[in-house]
């Protein structure tokens, strides 16, 4: 007896439709994740550019300005779009750590960016040094340099 059936059975049709739906849903979910990640990376690049600009601005100042500046200074990070609420934090520390800023000839400058992205805090909360207490504000966007006396 020869079997000359043509077409597909209902099980094959259901299996094909299920595979098509699962594949389409996976494609849409990955597209959504890629869009969210691109948005975060865009904000991160804007924050990095702003942090580098602030660091360069303070590197150009005379050493006397570094000596008299407060060791921790917040600056608004208004360039970030969406749910940013961000700020930059400039930290100035004489080298070696604990030395008198009035006589120091070497300073560490550190700029960190903190902001919110989709109700998630990027960097340390409120741009304050957290429980690790390493004196630097930790963030995915940080730039640092060491400046010697130029006067």
KOLROKOL-326794 format. One record per residue (C-alpha): residue number from 1; residue in three letters; y negated, z negated, x negated. Coordinates in nm, 3 decimals, always signed. Layout:
# KOLROKOL-326794
<drenvo NUM ala <Y Z X>>
...
END
This chain:
# KOLROKOL-326794
<drenvo 1 unk <+0.000 +0.000 +0.000>>
<drenvo 2 unk <-0.330 +0.105 -0.154>>
<drenvo 3 unk <-0.643 -0.098 -0.108>>
<drenvo 4 unk <-0.939 +0.139 -0.057>>
<drenvo 5 unk <-1.195 -0.114 +0.055>>
<drenvo 6 unk <-1.556 -0.020 +0.002>>
<drenvo 7 unk <-1.858 -0.251 -0.006>>
<drenvo 8 unk <-1.885 -0.622 -0.070>>
<drenvo 9 unk <-1.737 -0.922 +0.102>>
<drenvo 10 unk <-1.957 -1.192 +0.259>>
<drenvo 11 unk <-1.874 -1.429 -0.031>>
<drenvo 12 unk <-1.994 -1.174 -0.285>>
<drenvo 13 unk <-2.313 -1.119 -0.085>>
<drenvo 14 unk <-2.381 -1.494 -0.063>>
<drenvo 15 unk <-2.314 -1.539 -0.435>>
<drenvo 16 unk <-2.548 -1.253 -0.525>>
<drenvo 17 unk <-2.824 -1.382 -0.298>>
<drenvo 18 unk <-2.785 -1.734 -0.440>>
<drenvo 19 unk <-2.811 -1.608 -0.797>>
<drenvo 20 unk <-3.118 -1.404 -0.707>>
<drenvo 21 unk <-3.289 -1.703 -0.541>>
<drenvo 22 unk <-3.207 -1.942 -0.827>>
<drenvo 23 unk <-3.329 -1.690 -1.085>>
<drenvo 24 unk <-3.651 -1.628 -0.892>>
<drenvo 25 unk <-3.718 -2.001 -0.852>>
<drenvo 26 unk <-3.658 -2.059 -1.225>>
<drenvo 27 unk <-3.898 -1.777 -1.308>>
<drenvo 28 unk <-4.170 -1.923 -1.083>>
<drenvo 29 unk <-4.123 -2.274 -1.226>>
<drenvo 30 unk <-4.144 -2.148 -1.584>>
<drenvo 31 unk <-4.458 -1.949 -1.499>>
<drenvo 32 unk <-4.617 -2.263 -1.352>>
<drenvo 33 unk <-4.524 -2.469 -1.661>>
<drenvo 34 unk <-4.665 -2.199 -1.891>>
<drenvo 35 unk <-4.993 -2.198 -1.696>>
<drenvo 36 unk <-5.026 -2.578 -1.719>>
<drenvo 37 unk <-4.947 -2.572 -2.091>>
<drenvo 38 unk <-5.202 -2.296 -2.155>>
<drenvo 39 unk <-5.465 -2.501 -1.971>>
<drenvo 40 unk <-5.387 -2.807 -2.186>>
<drenvo 41 unk <-5.396 -2.602 -2.508>>
<drenvo 42 unk <-5.732 -2.455 -2.407>>
<drenvo 43 unk <-5.874 -2.804 -2.356>>
<drenvo 44 unk <-5.724 -2.917 -2.686>>
<drenvo 45 unk <-5.890 -2.627 -2.872>>
<drenvo 46 unk <-6.227 -2.700 -2.712>>
<drenvo 47 unk <-6.194 -3.067 -2.811>>
<drenvo 48 unk <-6.095 -2.971 -3.166>>
<drenvo 49 unk <-6.397 -2.742 -3.203>>
<drenvo 50 unk <-6.628 -3.017 -3.075>>
<drenvo 51 unk <-6.470 -3.275 -3.310>>
<drenvo 52 unk <-6.505 -3.046 -3.611>>
<drenvo 53 unk <-6.869 -2.978 -3.520>>
<drenvo 54 unk <-6.948 -3.349 -3.496>>
<drenvo 55 unk <-6.772 -3.419 -3.826>>
<drenvo 56 unk <-6.967 -3.142 -4.002>>
<drenvo 57 unk <-7.292 -3.273 -3.855>>
<drenvo 58 unk <-7.225 -3.621 -3.997>>
<drenvo 59 unk <-7.103 -3.486 -4.332>>
<drenvo 60 unk <-7.443 -3.322 -4.378>>
<drenvo 61 unk <-7.629 -3.650 -4.334>>
<drenvo 62 unk <-7.740 -3.850 -4.637>>
<drenvo 63 unk <-7.531 -4.143 -4.752>>
<drenvo 64 unk <-7.803 -4.385 -4.637>>
<drenvo 65 unk <-7.739 -4.273 -4.278>>
<drenvo 66 unk <-7.368 -4.347 -4.319>>
<drenvo 67 unk <-7.446 -4.692 -4.458>>
<drenvo 68 unk <-7.661 -4.791 -4.160>>
<drenvo 69 unk <-7.460 -4.622 -3.884>>
<drenvo 70 unk <-7.243 -4.834 -3.655>>
<drenvo 71 unk <-6.874 -4.812 -3.751>>
<drenvo 72 unk <-6.773 -4.682 -3.405>>
<drenvo 73 unk <-6.979 -4.439 -3.194>>
<drenvo 74 unk <-6.881 -4.259 -2.872>>
<drenvo 75 unk <-7.016 -3.916 -2.783>>
<drenvo 76 unk <-6.959 -3.742 -2.448>>
<drenvo 77 unk <-6.723 -3.447 -2.453>>
<drenvo 78 unk <-6.889 -3.249 -2.176>>
<drenvo 79 unk <-6.754 -2.908 -2.287>>
<drenvo 80 unk <-6.410 -2.969 -2.138>>
<drenvo 81 unk <-6.353 -2.808 -1.798>>
<drenvo 82 unk <-6.152 -2.941 -1.504>>
<drenvo 83 unk <-6.059 -3.312 -1.501>>
<drenvo 84 unk <-6.187 -3.385 -1.848>>
<drenvo 85 unk <-6.390 -3.709 -1.846>>
<drenvo 86 unk <-6.365 -3.689 -2.222>>
<drenvo 87 unk <-6.540 -3.831 -2.520>>
<drenvo 88 unk <-6.545 -3.800 -2.895>>
<drenvo 89 unk <-6.539 -4.110 -3.110>>
<drenvo 90 unk <-6.687 -4.110 -3.459>>
<drenvo 91 unk <-6.561 -4.384 -3.689>>
<drenvo 92 unk <-6.718 -4.456 -4.027>>
<drenvo 93 unk <-6.543 -4.679 -4.279>>
<drenvo 94 unk <-6.644 -4.757 -4.638>>
<drenvo 95 unk <-6.382 -4.703 -4.908>>
<drenvo 96 unk <-6.210 -4.923 -5.015>>
<drenvo 97 unk <-6.157 -5.070 -4.671>>
<drenvo 98 unk <-6.346 -5.394 -4.621>>
<drenvo 99 unk <-6.610 -5.323 -4.885>>
<drenvo 100 unk <-6.979 -5.367 -4.811>>
<drenvo 101 unk <-7.123 -5.049 -4.652>>
<drenvo 102 unk <-7.462 -5.120 -4.814>>
<drenvo 103 unk <-7.317 -5.067 -5.163>>
<drenvo 104 unk <-7.034 -4.823 -5.085>>
<drenvo 105 unk <-7.039 -4.481 -5.248>>
<drenvo 106 unk <-6.741 -4.341 -5.058>>
<drenvo 107 unk <-6.692 -4.325 -4.681>>
<drenvo 108 unk <-6.410 -4.215 -4.451>>
<drenvo 109 unk <-6.533 -4.023 -4.146>>
<drenvo 110 unk <-6.291 -3.985 -3.857>>
<drenvo 111 unk <-6.351 -3.809 -3.524>>
<drenvo 112 unk <-6.101 -3.832 -3.240>>
<drenvo 113 unk <-6.116 -3.677 -2.893>>
<drenvo 114 unk <-5.990 -3.845 -2.577>>
<drenvo 115 unk <-5.985 -3.695 -2.229>>
<drenvo 116 unk <-5.784 -3.671 -1.909>>
<drenvo 117 unk <-5.565 -3.378 -1.820>>
<drenvo 118 unk <-5.415 -3.381 -1.472>>
<drenvo 119 unk <-5.441 -3.760 -1.441>>
<drenvo 120 unk <-5.284 -3.808 -1.784>>
<drenvo 121 unk <-5.484 -3.972 -2.064>>
<drenvo 122 unk <-5.483 -3.767 -2.384>>
<drenvo 123 unk <-5.546 -3.992 -2.683>>
<drenvo 124 unk <-5.584 -4.367 -2.667>>
<drenvo 125 unk <-5.709 -4.516 -2.341>>
<drenvo 126 unk <-6.089 -4.535 -2.324>>
<drenvo 127 unk <-6.094 -4.399 -2.681>>
<drenvo 128 unk <-6.040 -4.752 -2.812>>
<drenvo 129 unk <-5.795 -4.838 -3.087>>
<drenvo 130 unk <-5.482 -4.950 -2.904>>
<drenvo 131 unk <-5.211 -5.200 -2.974>>
<drenvo 132 unk <-5.119 -5.037 -3.305>>
<drenvo 133 unk <-5.458 -5.162 -3.437>>
<drenvo 134 unk <-5.469 -4.923 -3.731>>
<drenvo 135 unk <-5.849 -4.901 -3.692>>
<drenvo 136 unk <-5.840 -4.524 -3.616>>
<drenvo 137 unk <-5.842 -4.395 -3.261>>
<drenvo 138 unk <-5.521 -4.194 -3.231>>
<drenvo 139 unk <-5.524 -3.863 -3.047>>
<drenvo 140 unk <-5.366 -3.517 -3.072>>
<drenvo 141 unk <-5.716 -3.404 -3.170>>
<drenvo 142 unk <-5.836 -3.585 -3.483>>
<drenvo 143 unk <-6.033 -3.466 -3.785>>
<drenvo 144 unk <-6.109 -3.678 -4.089>>
<drenvo 145 unk <-6.271 -3.643 -4.425>>
<drenvo 146 unk <-6.393 -3.855 -4.713>>
<drenvo 147 unk <-6.759 -3.827 -4.814>>
<drenvo 148 unk <-6.898 -3.932 -5.151>>
<drenvo 149 unk <-7.251 -4.048 -5.220>>
<drenvo 150 unk <-7.493 -3.754 -5.239>>
<drenvo 151 unk <-7.827 -3.923 -5.308>>
END
